[in-house]
């Protein structure tokens, strides 16, 4: 599903992502992306190649987790083009639970962050 106001959605996502340690925003392949210590952990996509969705793409621990998330909630999670083979999922940002989004962002951040930043 597409957001009616992607700039508002991006602003909220940006606030969550940039609140994580040593995170910055860059443009990657023409879209906003967030990285920690130089490693990508999230991409914002709005109608990417006409897919009709507004999502944040986040890392998972691998294909098994990604498949489990999509199977458990196909309304929320999807297979993002190009990133899916590496274990990433798309998470809908339309009528979403922003606490859940923040949790998945932090999980993705932890998967990309150097050990010195990740506290047990």
FENRANOR-V724295 format. One line per field, one symbol per residue. phi: phi as a letter, one per 30 degrees, with the letter a starting at -180 (. if undefined). psi: psi as a letter, one per 30 degrees, with the letter a starting at -180 (. if undefined). Layout:
phi->???
psi->???
This chain:
phi->.cddbddddddddeedddddehcbcbcbhibdbbbbhicdbabcbbhdhidibcbccbdbdleddeddddddbddccbcdeiceecicbcbecchccdddeeddddddeddcddedcdcd
psi->kkkfifeeeeeeeeeeeffkkhklklkkhglklklkhfkkfkkkkjhjhgfgljlkklllfaeeeeeeeeeeiffekljkkefefggllkkkgkhljfeeeeeeeeeeeeffkleffjk.
